[in-house]
Amino acid sequence: MAQSRGTTRVGYENKNGQVNIRPLGIPGTDHGQSLYHLNCTHCGFDYAANGSDTHLRKCPRCQGGNPSTGGWTPD
Ligand SMILES: [Zn+2]
């Protein structure tokens, strides 16, 4: 069955303009979580966040949000 929880859906955009690009397939830093690649619609910054945080994430670069979870970078 496909996972359909809204905030971990690819293409989901939260109120801060942060878009869920794709699941990264690597474990997150919270229990039972996995990481998702988020992209900022304001400045284009790429970073990772736990699935449970996608709905409230702020951009680390232009909104003063927390650094990329797990130190993930797109390179
Ligand atoms: Zn940004």
N, CA, C, O and the ligand as a Tripos MOL2 file, in Angstrom:
@<TRIPOS>MOLECULE
protein
  301   299    76     0     0
PROTEIN
NO_CHARGES

@<TRIPOS>ATOM
      1 N           0.8450   -1.2040    0.0000 N.3       1 MET1
      2 CA          0.0000    0.0000    0.0000 C.3       1 MET1
      3 C           0.8760    1.2480    0.0000 C.2       1 MET1
      4 O           1.8820    1.3110    0.7070 O.2       1 MET1
      5 N           0.5000    2.2040   -0.7710 N.am      2 ALA2
      6 CA          1.2580    3.4520   -0.8220 C.3       2 ALA2
      7 C           0.9980    4.2810    0.4230 C.2       2 ALA2
      8 O          -0.1220    4.3670    0.9260 O.2       2 ALA2
      9 N           2.0730    4.8840    0.8980 N.am      3 GLN3
     10 CA          1.9170    5.7660    2.0400 C.3       3 GLN3
     11 C           1.2860    7.0710    1.5800 C.2       3 GLN3
     12 O           1.7180    7.6400    0.5780 O.2       3 GLN3
     13 N           0.2800    7.5530    2.2870 N.am      4 SER4
     14 CA         -0.4270    8.7270    1.8080 C.3       4 SER4
     15 C          -0.5570    9.8260    2.8600 C.2       4 SER4
     16 O          -1.3750   10.7330    2.7050 O.2       4 SER4
     17 N           0.2290    9.7570    3.9110 N.am      5 ARG5
     18 CA          0.1800   10.8360    4.8960 C.3       5 ARG5
     19 C           0.6070   12.1400    4.2310 C.2       5 ARG5
     20 O           1.6660   12.2000    3.6070 O.2       5 ARG5
     21 N          -0.1990   13.1660    4.3590 N.am      6 GLY6
     22 CA         -0.0060   14.3930    3.6080 C.3       6 GLY6
     23 C           1.3670   15.0110    3.6880 C.2       6 GLY6
     24 O           1.9360   15.3940    2.6660 O.2       6 GLY6
     25 N           1.9110   15.1140    4.8890 N.am      7 THR7
     26 CA          3.1370   15.8920    5.0370 C.3       7 THR7
     27 C           4.3730   15.1750    4.5440 C.2       7 THR7
     28 O           5.4190   15.8040    4.3830 O.2       7 THR7
     29 N           4.2880   13.8640    4.2970 N.am      8 THR8
     30 CA          5.4330   13.1420    3.7580 C.3       8 THR8
     31 C           5.2290   12.8040    2.2780 C.2       8 THR8
     32 O           6.0150   12.0650    1.6860 O.2       8 THR8
     33 N           4.1610   13.3580    1.6910 N.am      9 ARG9
     34 CA          3.8830   13.1540    0.2780 C.3       9 ARG9
     35 C           4.8390   14.0110   -0.5610 C.2       9 ARG9
     36 O           5.0900   15.1740   -0.2430 O.2       9 ARG9
     37 N           5.3610   13.4220   -1.6280 N.am     10 VAL10
     38 CA          6.2140   14.1740   -2.5410 C.3      10 VAL10
     39 C           5.4020   15.3090   -3.1510 C.2      10 VAL10
     40 O           4.2940   15.0960   -3.6430 O.2      10 VAL10
     41 N           5.9550   16.5040   -3.1160 N.am     11 GLY11
     42 CA          5.2620   17.6700   -3.6350 C.3      11 GLY11
     43 C           4.5480   18.4820   -2.5760 C.2      11 GLY11
     44 O           4.0780   19.5870   -2.8490 O.2      11 GLY11
     45 N           4.4600   17.9380   -1.3550 N.am     12 TYR12
     46 CA          3.8290   18.6830   -0.2620 C.3      12 TYR12
     47 C           4.6070   19.9750    0.0210 C.2      12 TYR12
     48 O           5.8350   19.9550    0.1080 O.2      12 TYR12
     49 N           3.8970   21.0830    0.1620 N.am     13 GLU13
     50 CA          4.5330   22.3530    0.5050 C.3      13 GLU13
     51 C           3.9400   22.8650    1.8030 C.2      13 GLU13
     52 O           2.7230   23.0020    1.9280 O.2      13 GLU13
     53 N           4.8010   23.1450    2.7660 N.am     14 ASN14
     54 CA          4.2700   23.6250    4.0400 C.3      14 ASN14
     55 C           4.0650   25.1370    4.0120 C.2      14 ASN14
     56 O           4.3690   25.8010    3.0210 O.2      14 ASN14
     57 N           3.5470   25.6640    5.1130 N.am     15 LYS15
     58 CA          3.1810   27.0850    5.1480 C.3      15 LYS15
     59 C           4.3890   28.0000    5.0550 C.2      15 LYS15
     60 O           4.2510   29.1970    4.8010 O.2      15 LYS15
     61 N           5.5820   27.4340    5.2630 N.am     16 ASN16
     62 CA          6.8010   28.2370    5.1630 C.3      16 ASN16
     63 C           7.4140   28.2030    3.7620 C.2      16 ASN16
     64 O           8.4780   28.7760    3.5280 O.2      16 ASN16
     65 N           6.7290   27.5230    2.8290 N.am     17 GLY17
     66 CA          7.2310   27.4530    1.4640 C.3      17 GLY17
     67 C           8.3140   26.4120    1.2670 C.2      17 GLY17
     68 O           9.1400   26.5270    0.3610 O.2      17 GLY17
     69 N           8.3120   25.3810    2.1280 N.am     18 GLN18
     70 CA          9.2990   24.3140    2.0330 C.3      18 GLN18
     71 C           8.6550   23.0950    1.3740 C.2      18 GLN18
     72 O           7.6440   22.5870    1.8600 O.2      18 GLN18
     73 N           9.2330   22.6290    0.2770 N.am     19 VAL19
     74 CA          8.6210   21.5740   -0.5220 C.3      19 VAL19
     75 C           9.3190   20.2350   -0.2930 C.2      19 VAL19
     76 O          10.5470   20.1490   -0.2790 O.2      19 VAL19
     77 N           8.5160   19.2070   -0.1170 N.am     20 ASN20
     78 CA          9.0400   17.8460    0.0200 C.3      20 ASN20
     79 C           9.3880   17.3170   -1.3690 C.2      20 ASN20
     80 O           8.5000   17.0740   -2.1870 O.2      20 ASN20
     81 N          10.6710   17.1410   -1.6310 N.am     21 ILE21
     82 CA         11.1240   16.7090   -2.9460 C.3      21 ILE21
     83 C          11.0510   15.1970   -3.0990 C.2      21 ILE21
     84 O          10.5360   14.6970   -4.0990 O.2      21 ILE21
     85 N          11.5630   14.4670   -2.1130 N.am     22 ARG22
     86 CA         11.6010   13.0070   -2.2090 C.3      22 ARG22
     87 C          12.0380   12.4090   -0.8770 C.2      22 ARG22
     88 O          12.7100   13.0650   -0.0820 O.2      22 ARG22
     89 N          11.6520   11.1650   -0.6450 N.am     23 PRO23
     90 CA         12.2090   10.4550    0.5010 C.3      23 PRO23
     91 C          13.6570   10.0800    0.2180 C.2      23 PRO23
     92 O          13.9970    9.6830   -0.8970 O.2      23 PRO23
     93 N          14.5000   10.2070    1.2250 N.am     24 LEU24
     94 CA         15.9190    9.9090    1.0240 C.3      24 LEU24
     95 C          16.2500    8.4440    1.2980 C.2      24 LEU24
     96 O          17.3180    7.9640    0.9170 O.2      24 LEU24
     97 N          15.3580    7.7550    1.9420 N.am     25 GLY25
     98 CA         15.5950    6.3350    2.2130 C.3      25 GLY25
     99 C          16.6820    6.0860    3.2470 C.2      25 GLY25
    100 O          17.2780    5.0100    3.2860 O.2      25 GLY25
    101 N          16.9340    7.0750    4.0760 N.am     26 ILE26
    102 CA         17.8890    6.8840    5.1650 C.3      26 ILE26
    103 C          17.2140    7.2410    6.4900 C.2      26 ILE26
    104 O          16.3020    8.0680    6.5230 O.2      26 ILE26
    105 N          17.6580    6.6220    7.5690 N.am     27 PRO27
    106 CA         16.9900    6.8170    8.8590 C.3      27 PRO27
    107 C          17.0960    8.2590    9.3560 C.2      27 PRO27
    108 O          18.1120    8.9230    9.1520 O.2      27 PRO27
    109 N          16.0440    8.7290   10.0030 N.am     28 GLY28
    110 CA         16.0520   10.0530   10.6000 C.3      28 GLY28
    111 C          16.6560   10.0350   11.9840 C.2      28 GLY28
    112 O          17.2090    9.0300   12.4300 O.2      28 GLY28
    113 N          16.5410   11.1660   12.6550 N.am     29 THR29
    114 CA         17.1400   11.3000   13.9800 C.3      29 THR29
    115 C          16.1200   11.1330   15.0970 C.2      29 THR29
    116 O          16.4880   11.1160   16.2720 O.2      29 THR29
    117 N          14.8460   11.0080   14.7470 N.am     30 ASP30
    118 CA         13.8260   10.6940   15.7430 C.3      30 ASP30
    119 C          13.4140    9.2430   15.5880 C.2      30 ASP30
    120 O          13.5440    8.6590   14.5120 O.2      30 ASP30
    121 N          12.9160    8.6640   16.6760 N.am     31 HIS31
    122 CA         12.5320    7.2630   16.6650 C.3      31 HIS31
    123 C          11.5260    6.9590   15.5480 C.2      31 HIS31
    124 O          10.4810    7.6020   15.4470 O.2      31 HIS31
    125 N          11.8570    5.9820   14.7250 N.am     32 GLY32
    126 CA         10.9380    5.5420   13.6800 C.3      32 GLY32
    127 C          10.8290    6.4720   12.4860 C.2      32 GLY32
    128 O          10.0010    6.2550   11.6020 O.2      32 GLY32
    129 N          11.6610    7.5080   12.4520 N.am     33 GLN33
    130 CA         11.5560    8.4760   11.3660 C.3      33 GLN33
    131 C          12.5400    8.1640   10.2410 C.2      33 GLN33
    132 O          13.5410    7.4750   10.4390 O.2      33 GLN33
    133 N          12.2260    8.6930    9.0470 N.am     34 SER34
    134 CA         13.1880    8.6630    7.9530 C.3      34 SER34
    135 C          13.3040   10.0790    7.4020 C.2      34 SER34
    136 O          12.4490   10.9310    7.6450 O.2      34 SER34
    137 N          14.3710   10.3080    6.6610 N.am     35 LEU35
    138 CA         14.6480   11.6640    6.1870 C.3      35 LEU35
    139 C          14.0330   11.9360    4.8180 C.2      35 LEU35
    140 O          13.9200   11.0490    3.9720 O.2      35 LEU35
    141 N          13.6460   13.1800    4.6340 N.am     36 TYR36
    142 CA         13.1140   13.6550    3.3580 C.3      36 TYR36
    143 C          13.9250   14.8430    2.8790 C.2      36 TYR36
    144 O          14.4000   15.6630    3.6660 O.2      36 TYR36
    145 N          14.0680   14.9090    1.5710 N.am     37 HIS37
    146 CA         14.7610   16.0320    0.9390 C.3      37 HIS37
    147 C          13.7620   17.1700    0.7950 C.2      37 HIS37
    148 O          12.7400   17.0290    0.1240 O.2      37 HIS37
    149 N          14.0640   18.3000    1.4310 N.am     38 LEU38
    150 CA         13.2190   19.4830    1.3080 C.3      38 LEU38
    151 C          13.9510   20.5550    0.5160 C.2      38 LEU38
    152 O          15.1780   20.6510    0.5400 O.2      38 LEU38
    153 N          13.1510   21.3640   -0.1930 N.am     39 ASN39
    154 CA         13.7110   22.4690   -0.9690 C.3      39 ASN39
    155 C          12.9450   23.7380   -0.6510 C.2      39 ASN39
    156 O          11.7160   23.7450   -0.5980 O.2      39 ASN39
    157 N          13.6940   24.8170   -0.4410 N.am     40 CYS40
    158 CA         13.0910   26.1120   -0.1200 C.3      40 CYS40
    159 C          12.6560   26.8210   -1.3860 C.2      40 CYS40
    160 O          13.4550   27.0020   -2.3050 O.2      40 CYS40
    161 N          11.3710   27.2300   -1.4430 N.am     41 THR41
    162 CA         10.8780   27.9300   -2.6330 C.3      41 THR41
    163 C          11.3320   29.3810   -2.6590 C.2      41 THR41
    164 O          11.1950   30.0580   -3.6780 O.2      41 THR41
    165 N          11.8730   29.8640   -1.5410 N.am     42 HIS42
    166 CA         12.3090   31.2550   -1.4690 C.3      42 HIS42
    167 C          13.7310   31.4230   -1.9980 C.2      42 HIS42
    168 O          14.0050   32.3370   -2.7750 O.2      42 HIS42
    169 N          14.6430   30.5270   -1.5690 N.am     43 CYS43
    170 CA         16.0490   30.7130   -1.9640 C.3      43 CYS43
    171 C          16.6430   29.5000   -2.6690 C.2      43 CYS43
    172 O          17.7830   29.5490   -3.1290 O.2      43 CYS43
    173 N          15.8730   28.3980   -2.7600 N.am     44 GLY44
    174 CA         16.3500   27.2310   -3.4800 C.3      44 GLY44
    175 C          17.2580   26.3040   -2.6990 C.2      44 GLY44
    176 O          17.8400   25.3810   -3.2680 O.2      44 GLY44
    177 N          17.3890   26.5380   -1.3950 N.am     45 PHE45
    178 CA         18.2750   25.7230   -0.5670 C.3      45 PHE45
    179 C          17.7330   24.2990   -0.4210 C.2      45 PHE45
    180 O          16.5320   24.0920   -0.2500 O.2      45 PHE45
    181 N          18.6480   23.3180   -0.4920 N.am     46 ASP46
    182 CA         18.2920   21.9050   -0.3350 C.3      46 ASP46
    183 C          18.8040   21.3970    1.0090 C.2      46 ASP46
    184 O          19.9440   21.6670    1.3880 O.2      46 ASP46
    185 N          17.9520   20.6540    1.7340 N.am     47 TYR47
    186 CA         18.3440   20.1030    3.0350 C.3      47 TYR47
    187 C          17.4380   18.9320    3.3670 C.2      47 TYR47
    188 O          16.5190   18.6040    2.6170 O.2      47 TYR47
    189 N          17.7140   18.3050    4.5050 N.am     48 ALA48
    190 CA         16.9390   17.1380    4.9080 C.3      48 ALA48
    191 C          16.2190   17.4010    6.2260 C.2      48 ALA48
    192 O          16.6690   18.1880    7.0600 O.2      48 ALA48
    193 N          15.0740   16.7130    6.3890 N.am     49 ALA49
    194 CA         14.3140   16.8170    7.6310 C.3      49 ALA49
    195 C          13.6350   15.4910    7.9220 C.2      49 ALA49
    196 O          13.3270   14.7270    7.0070 O.2      49 ALA49
    197 N          13.4030   15.2240    9.1940 N.am     50 ASN50
    198 CA         12.6050   14.0700    9.5760 C.3      50 ASN50
    199 C          11.1970   14.2120    8.9990 C.2      50 ASN50
    200 O          10.6740   15.3210    8.8880 O.2      50 ASN50
    201 N          10.5930   13.0940    8.6370 N.am     51 GLY51
    202 CA          9.2370   13.1090    8.1080 C.3      51 GLY51
    203 C           8.2470   13.7970    9.0320 C.2      51 GLY51
    204 O           7.2970   14.4310    8.5750 O.2      51 GLY51
    205 N           8.4740   13.6690   10.3380 N.am     52 SER52
    206 CA          7.5640   14.2680   11.3190 C.3      52 SER52
    207 C           7.7180   15.7840   11.3990 C.2      52 SER52
    208 O           6.8910   16.4630   12.0080 O.2      52 SER52
    209 N           8.7700   16.3130   10.7870 N.am     53 ASP53
    210 CA          9.0410   17.7540   10.8760 C.3      53 ASP53
    211 C           8.7180   18.5130    9.6020 C.2      53 ASP53
    212 O           8.7920   19.7410    9.5830 O.2      53 ASP53
    213 N           8.3560   17.7990    8.5260 N.am     54 THR54
    214 CA          8.2090   18.4690    7.2250 C.3      54 THR54
    215 C           7.1630   19.5770    7.2530 C.2      54 THR54
    216 O           7.2880   20.5630    6.5260 O.2      54 THR54
    217 N           6.1370   19.4270    8.0810 N.am     55 HIS55
    218 CA          5.0470   20.4060    8.0710 C.3      55 HIS55
    219 C           5.4210   21.7110    8.7690 C.2      55 HIS55
    220 O           4.7490   22.7260    8.5830 O.2      55 HIS55
    221 N           6.5010   21.6950    9.5820 N.am     56 LEU56
    222 CA          6.8300   22.9130   10.3240 C.3      56 LEU56
    223 C           8.2390   23.4100   10.0510 C.2      56 LEU56
    224 O           8.6990   24.3650   10.6770 O.2      56 LEU56
    225 N           8.9190   22.7670    9.1240 N.am     57 ARG57
    226 CA         10.2970   23.1410    8.8430 C.3      57 ARG57
    227 C          10.4160   24.5590    8.2900 C.2      57 ARG57
    228 O           9.5700   25.0330    7.5320 O.2      57 ARG57
    229 N          11.5090   25.2170    8.7030 N.am     58 LYS58
    230 CA         11.8580   26.5060    8.1200 C.3      58 LYS58
    231 C          13.2090   26.3500    7.4570 C.2      58 LYS58
    232 O          14.0200   25.5270    7.8810 O.2      58 LYS58
    233 N          13.4630   27.1400    6.4110 N.am     59 CYS59
    234 CA         14.7130   27.0600    5.6770 C.3      59 CYS59
    235 C          15.8960   27.4160    6.5810 C.2      59 CYS59
    236 O          15.8780   28.4490    7.2510 O.2      59 CYS59
    237 N          16.9250   26.5600    6.5990 N.am     60 PRO60
    238 CA         18.1170   26.8560    7.4090 C.3      60 PRO60
    239 C          18.8530   28.0960    6.9350 C.2      60 PRO60
    240 O          19.5430   28.7440    7.7210 O.2      60 PRO60
    241 N          18.7150   28.4300    5.6720 N.am     61 ARG61
    242 CA         19.4910   29.5330    5.1130 C.3      61 ARG61
    243 C          18.7740   30.8780    5.1920 C.2      61 ARG61
    244 O          19.3870   31.8800    5.5610 O.2      61 ARG61
    245 N          17.4800   30.9170    4.8510 N.am     62 CYS62
    246 CA         16.8220   32.2250    4.7670 C.3      62 CYS62
    247 C          15.7200   32.4410    5.8000 C.2      62 CYS62
    248 O          15.1480   33.5280    5.8800 O.2      62 CYS62
    249 N          15.4160   31.3920    6.6040 N.am     63 GLN63
    250 CA         14.3560   31.5670    7.6050 C.3      63 GLN63
    251 C          14.8260   31.2580    9.0250 C.2      63 GLN63
    252 O          14.0220   31.2330    9.9570 O.2      63 GLN63
    253 N          16.1100   31.0260    9.1860 N.am     64 GLY64
    254 CA         16.6350   30.7570   10.5270 C.3      64 GLY64
    255 C          16.2580   29.4020   11.0900 C.2      64 GLY64
    256 O          16.2630   29.2090   12.3060 O.2      64 GLY64
    257 N          15.9310   28.4600   10.2160 N.am     65 GLY65
    258 CA         15.5680   27.1200   10.6640 C.3      65 GLY65
    259 C          16.7730   26.3170   11.1160 C.2      65 GLY65
    260 O          17.9150   26.7580   10.9840 O.2      65 GLY65
    261 N          16.5060   25.1310   11.6520 N.am     66 ASN66
    262 CA         17.5890   24.2570   12.0880 C.3      66 ASN66
    263 C          18.4010   23.7710   10.8910 C.2      66 ASN66
    264 O          17.8800   23.7010    9.7780 O.2      66 ASN66
    265 N          19.6780   23.4320   11.1120 N.am     67 PRO67
    266 CA         20.5070   22.9010   10.0270 C.3      67 PRO67
    267 C          19.9340   21.6060    9.4660 C.2      67 PRO67
    268 O          19.0990   20.9600   10.0990 O.2      67 PRO67
    269 N          20.3850   21.2340    8.2830 N.am     68 SER68
    270 CA         19.9480   19.9970    7.6530 C.3      68 SER68
    271 C          20.0840   18.8230    8.6240 C.2      68 SER68
    272 O          21.1470   18.5930    9.2020 O.2      68 SER68
    273 N          18.9900   18.0920    8.7880 N.am     69 THR69
    274 CA         18.9710   16.9890    9.7440 C.3      69 THR69
    275 C          19.9550   15.8950    9.3330 C.2      69 THR69
    276 O          19.9890   15.4730    8.1770 O.2      69 THR69
    277 N          20.7420   15.4530   10.2880 N.am     70 GLY70
    278 CA         21.7220   14.4130   10.0210 C.3      70 GLY70
    279 C          22.9310   14.8950    9.2400 C.2      70 GLY70
    280 O          23.7820   14.0980    8.8450 O.2      70 GLY70
    281 N          23.0080   16.2200    9.0140 N.am     71 GLY71
    282 CA         24.1200   16.7820    8.2590 C.3      71 GLY71
    283 C          24.0580   16.4740    6.7770 C.2      71 GLY71
    284 O          25.0550   16.6030    6.0670 O.2      71 GLY71
    285 N          22.8810   16.0630    6.3050 N.am     72 TRP72
    286 CA         22.7370   15.6910    4.8920 C.3      72 TRP72
    287 C          22.9480   16.8920    3.9840 C.2      72 TRP72
    288 O          22.5050   18.0000    4.2870 O.2      72 TRP72
    289 N          23.6340   16.6590    2.8630 N.am     73 THR73
    290 CA         23.7610   17.6600    1.8130 C.3      73 THR73
    291 C          23.4410   16.9840    0.4790 C.2      73 THR73
    292 O          23.6010   15.7700    0.3560 O.2      73 THR73
    293 N          22.9910   17.7460   -0.5230 N.am     74 PRO74
    294 CA         22.5910   17.1470   -1.7990 C.3      74 PRO74
    295 C          23.7600   16.6730   -2.6600 C.2      74 PRO74
    296 O          23.5310   16.0400   -3.6910 O.2      74 PRO74
    297 N          24.9820   16.9530   -2.2820 N.am     75 ASP75
    298 CA         26.1380   16.5570   -3.0990 C.3      75 ASP75
    299 C          26.4720   15.0860   -2.9490 C.2      75 ASP75
    300 O          27.4180   14.6010   -3.5710 O.2      75 ASP75
    301 ZN         15.4580   29.5180    1.8970 Zn       76 ZN76
@<TRIPOS>BOND
     1     1     2 1
     2     2     3 1
     3     3     4 2
     4     3     5 am
     5     5     6 1
     6     6     7 1
     7     7     8 2
     8     7     9 am
     9     9    10 1
    10    10    11 1
    11    11    12 2
    12    11    13 am
    13    13    14 1
    14    14    15 1
    15    15    16 2
    16    15    17 am
    17    17    18 1
    18    18    19 1
    19    19    20 2
    20    19    21 am
    21    21    22 1
    22    22    23 1
    23    23    24 2
    24    23    25 am
    25    25    26 1
    26    26    27 1
    27    27    28 2
    28    27    29 am
    29    29    30 1
    30    30    31 1
    31    31    32 2
    32    31    33 am
    33    33    34 1
    34    34    35 1
    35    35    36 2
    36    35    37 am
    37    37    38 1
    38    38    39 1
    39    39    40 2
    40    39    41 am
    41    41    42 1
    42    42    43 1
    43    43    44 2
    44    43    45 am
    45    45    46 1
    46    46    47 1
    47    47    48 2
    48    47    49 am
    49    49    50 1
    50    50    51 1
    51    51    52 2
    52    51    53 am
    53    53    54 1
    54    54    55 1
    55    55    56 2
    56    55    57 am
    57    57    58 1
    58    58    59 1
    59    59    60 2
    60    59    61 am
    61    61    62 1
    62    62    63 1
    63    63    64 2
    64    63    65 am
    65    65    66 1
    66    66    67 1
    67    67    68 2
    68    67    69 am
    69    69    70 1
    70    70    71 1
    71    71    72 2
    72    71    73 am
    73    73    74 1
    74    74    75 1
    75    75    76 2
    76    75    77 am
    77    77    78 1
    78    78    79 1
    79    79    80 2
    80    79    81 am
    81    81    82 1
    82    82    83 1
    83    83    84 2
    84    83    85 am
    85    85    86 1
    86    86    87 1
    87    87    88 2
    88    87    89 am
    89    89    90 1
    90    90    91 1
    91    91    92 2
    92    91    93 am
    93    93    94 1
    94    94    95 1
    95    95    96 2
    96    95    97 am
    97    97    98 1
    98    98    99 1
    99    99   100 2
   100    99   101 am
   101   101   102 1
   102   102   103 1
   103   103   104 2
   104   103   105 am
   105   105   106 1
   106   106   107 1
   107   107   108 2
   108   107   109 am
   109   109   110 1
   110   110   111 1
   111   111   112 2
   112   111   113 am
   113   113   114 1
   114   114   115 1
   115   115   116 2
   116   115   117 am
   117   117   118 1
   118   118   119 1
   119   119   120 2
   120   119   121 am
   121   121   122 1
   122   122   123 1
   123   123   124 2
   124   123   125 am
   125   125   126 1
   126   126   127 1
   127   127   128 2
   128   127   129 am
   129   129   130 1
   130   130   131 1
   131   131   132 2
   132   131   133 am
   133   133   134 1
   134   134   135 1
   135   135   136 2
   136   135   137 am
   137   137   138 1
   138   138   139 1
   139   139   140 2
   140   139   141 am
   141   141   142 1
   142   142   143 1
   143   143   144 2
   144   143   145 am
   145   145   146 1
   146   146   147 1
   147   147   148 2
   148   147   149 am
   149   149   150 1
   150   150   151 1
   151   151   152 2
   152   151   153 am
   153   153   154 1
   154   154   155 1
   155   155   156 2
   156   155   157 am
   157   157   158 1
   158   158   159 1
   159   159   160 2
   160   159   161 am
   161   161   162 1
   162   162   163 1
   163   163   164 2
   164   163   165 am
   165   165   166 1
   166   166   167 1
   167   167   168 2
   168   167   169 am
   169   169   170 1
   170   170   171 1
   171   171   172 2
   172   171   173 am
   173   173   174 1
   174   174   175 1
   175   175   176 2
   176   175   177 am
   177   177   178 1
   178   178   179 1
   179   179   180 2
   180   179   181 am
   181   181   182 1
   182   182   183 1
   183   183   184 2
   184   183   185 am
   185   185   186 1
   186   186   187 1
   187   187   188 2
   188   187   189 am
   189   189   190 1
   190   190   191 1
   191   191   192 2
   192   191   193 am
   193   193   194 1
   194   194   195 1
   195   195   196 2
   196   195   197 am
   197   197   198 1
   198   198   199 1
   199   199   200 2
   200   199   201 am
   201   201   202 1
   202   202   203 1
   203   203   204 2
   204   203   205 am
   205   205   206 1
   206   206   207 1
   207   207   208 2
   208   207   209 am
   209   209   210 1
   210   210   211 1
   211   211   212 2
   212   211   213 am
   213   213   214 1
   214   214   215 1
   215   215   216 2
   216   215   217 am
   217   217   218 1
   218   218   219 1
   219   219   220 2
   220   219   221 am
   221   221   222 1
   222   222   223 1
   223   223   224 2
   224   223   225 am
   225   225   226 1
   226   226   227 1
   227   227   228 2
   228   227   229 am
   229   229   230 1
   230   230   231 1
   231   231   232 2
   232   231   233 am
   233   233   234 1
   234   234   235 1
   235   235   236 2
   236   235   237 am
   237   237   238 1
   238   238   239 1
   239   239   240 2
   240   239   241 am
   241   241   242 1
   242   242   243 1
   243   243   244 2
   244   243   245 am
   245   245   246 1
   246   246   247 1
   247   247   248 2
   248   247   249 am
   249   249   250 1
   250   250   251 1
   251   251   252 2
   252   251   253 am
   253   253   254 1
   254   254   255 1
   255   255   256 2
   256   255   257 am
   257   257   258 1
   258   258   259 1
   259   259   260 2
   260   259   261 am
   261   261   262 1
   262   262   263 1
   263   263   264 2
   264   263   265 am
   265   265   266 1
   266   266   267 1
   267   267   268 2
   268   267   269 am
   269   269   270 1
   270   270   271 1
   271   271   272 2
   272   271   273 am
   273   273   274 1
   274   274   275 1
   275   275   276 2
   276   275   277 am
   277   277   278 1
   278   278   279 1
   279   279   280 2
   280   279   281 am
   281   281   282 1
   282   282   283 1
   283   283   284 2
   284   283   285 am
   285   285   286 1
   286   286   287 1
   287   287   288 2
   288   287   289 am
   289   289   290 1
   290   290   291 1
   291   291   292 2
   292   291   293 am
   293   293   294 1
   294   294   295 1
   295   295   296 2
   296   295   297 am
   297   297   298 1
   298   298   299 1
   299   299   300 2
@<TRIPOS>SUBSTRUCTURE
     1 MET1         2 RESIDUE 1 A MET
     2 ALA2         6 RESIDUE 1 A ALA
     3 GLN3        10 RESIDUE 1 A GLN
     4 SER4        14 RESIDUE 1 A SER
     5 ARG5        18 RESIDUE 1 A ARG
     6 GLY6        22 RESIDUE 1 A GLY
     7 THR7        26 RESIDUE 1 A THR
     8 THR8        30 RESIDUE 1 A THR
     9 ARG9        34 RESIDUE 1 A ARG
    10 VAL10       38 RESIDUE 1 A VAL
    11 GLY11       42 RESIDUE 1 A GLY
    12 TYR12       46 RESIDUE 1 A TYR
    13 GLU13       50 RESIDUE 1 A GLU
    14 ASN14       54 RESIDUE 1 A ASN
    15 LYS15       58 RESIDUE 1 A LYS
    16 ASN16       62 RESIDUE 1 A ASN
    17 GLY17       66 RESIDUE 1 A GLY
    18 GLN18       70 RESIDUE 1 A GLN
    19 VAL19       74 RESIDUE 1 A VAL
    20 ASN20       78 RESIDUE 1 A ASN
    21 ILE21       82 RESIDUE 1 A ILE
    22 ARG22       86 RESIDUE 1 A ARG
    23 PRO23       90 RESIDUE 1 A PRO
    24 LEU24       94 RESIDUE 1 A LEU
    25 GLY25       98 RESIDUE 1 A GLY
    26 ILE26      102 RESIDUE 1 A ILE
    27 PRO27      106 RESIDUE 1 A PRO
    28 GLY28      110 RESIDUE 1 A GLY
    29 THR29      114 RESIDUE 1 A THR
    30 ASP30      118 RESIDUE 1 A ASP
    31 HIS31      122 RESIDUE 1 A HIS
    32 GLY32      126 RESIDUE 1 A GLY
    33 GLN33      130 RESIDUE 1 A GLN
    34 SER34      134 RESIDUE 1 A SER
    35 LEU35      138 RESIDUE 1 A LEU
    36 TYR36      142 RESIDUE 1 A TYR
    37 HIS37      146 RESIDUE 1 A HIS
    38 LEU38      150 RESIDUE 1 A LEU
    39 ASN39      154 RESIDUE 1 A ASN
    40 CYS40      158 RESIDUE 1 A CYS
    41 THR41      162 RESIDUE 1 A THR
    42 HIS42      166 RESIDUE 1 A HIS
    43 CYS43      170 RESIDUE 1 A CYS
    44 GLY44      174 RESIDUE 1 A GLY
    45 PHE45      178 RESIDUE 1 A PHE
    46 ASP46      182 RESIDUE 1 A ASP
    47 TYR47      186 RESIDUE 1 A TYR
    48 ALA48      190 RESIDUE 1 A ALA
    49 ALA49      194 RESIDUE 1 A ALA
    50 ASN50      198 RESIDUE 1 A ASN
    51 GLY51      202 RESIDUE 1 A GLY
    52 SER52      206 RESIDUE 1 A SER
    53 ASP53      210 RESIDUE 1 A ASP
    54 THR54      214 RESIDUE 1 A THR
    55 HIS55      218 RESIDUE 1 A HIS
    56 LEU56      222 RESIDUE 1 A LEU
    57 ARG57      226 RESIDUE 1 A ARG
    58 LYS58      230 RESIDUE 1 A LYS
    59 CYS59      234 RESIDUE 1 A CYS
    60 PRO60      238 RESIDUE 1 A PRO
    61 ARG61      242 RESIDUE 1 A ARG
    62 CYS62      246 RESIDUE 1 A CYS
    63 GLN63      250 RESIDUE 1 A GLN
    64 GLY64      254 RESIDUE 1 A GLY
    65 GLY65      258 RESIDUE 1 A GLY
    66 ASN66      262 RESIDUE 1 A ASN
    67 PRO67      266 RESIDUE 1 A PRO
    68 SER68      270 RESIDUE 1 A SER
    69 THR69      274 RESIDUE 1 A THR
    70 GLY70      278 RESIDUE 1 A GLY
    71 GLY71      282 RESIDUE 1 A GLY
    72 TRP72      286 RESIDUE 1 A TRP
    73 THR73      290 RESIDUE 1 A THR
    74 PRO74      294 RESIDUE 1 A PRO
    75 ASP75      298 RESIDUE 1 A ASP
    76 ZN76       301 GROUP 0 **** ****
